[in-house]
Amino acid sequence: MDFSVIRKCEFILLDEEDEILVKEFAPQDDCFLVRIESHESDIEANTYIYKVKYTFIDGSVATPNRGMFTIMD
């Protein structure tokens, strides 16, 4: 992927369909690293849905990554 055409990247954590955490992040070399600190959220241990949302320079949006995300106690 050409990261130079991406304006914003977001990691979104959902409880069913409600967003419970949105974290903006930046590309790093050929990968992405999203770090969520414990003080940023009081999310309970459970299995959630995540998606990664890219907003491009031209204003278009893509969410190519979606899956399950587990927070352990």
C-alpha positions, 0 to 999 in steps of 0.5 A: 500500500502506498502510505503517502496517499493516506491522510488518517488511520484509525483503529476502531473497537466496537461492542457489537456496532457501537464504537467504544474506542477510536485510536488514531495511528500512523504507518511505520515502515511497512506495518502499523502499530497501535498501542492502547494504554490502560489509562486511555480506556476502561474497557472491560475484558471481553471479545470485541470487533475491531476495524481499521479505517483509512481516510485518503487524501482525496477524501475517500474512506476504506475499512479493509481490516476487520476482525475479532479483538480480545481484551484479557483480564 
